[in-house]
Amino acid sequence: MQGDSMEDNDYTHYPEHGETRLIRIGHVMSLTGLSRSYIYALALEKRFPKSVPLVSGGTSRAWVAAEVQEWINNRTAERDREA
């Protein structure tokens, strides 16, 4: 089919296409500089985005990349307001 090349199905550019991108805990830790346990503790306190189950009934979880980035942006904005 025309228009169905691998490039058309390249899902590495989620944000540009308005689609949701999920990231795993290692990437969340890398982006935020927080430990695994602290991320989960903050989420329990509703101070960090909730994770999403990858499979119904499974244990694998991920986070919406845009929500994590928004959390990071909010931390930066809070810092700037305090300055």
Sequence and secondary structure as in RCSB ss.txt:
>XXXX:A:sequence
MQGDSMEDNDYTHYPEHGETRLIRIGHVMSLTGLSRSYIYALALEKRFPKSVPLVSGGTSRAWVAAEVQEWINNR
TAERDREA
>XXXX:A:secstr
 TT STTTT GGGTGGGT   EE HHHHHHHH   HHHHHHHHHTTSS   EESSTT S EEEEHHHHHHHHHHH
HHHHHHH 
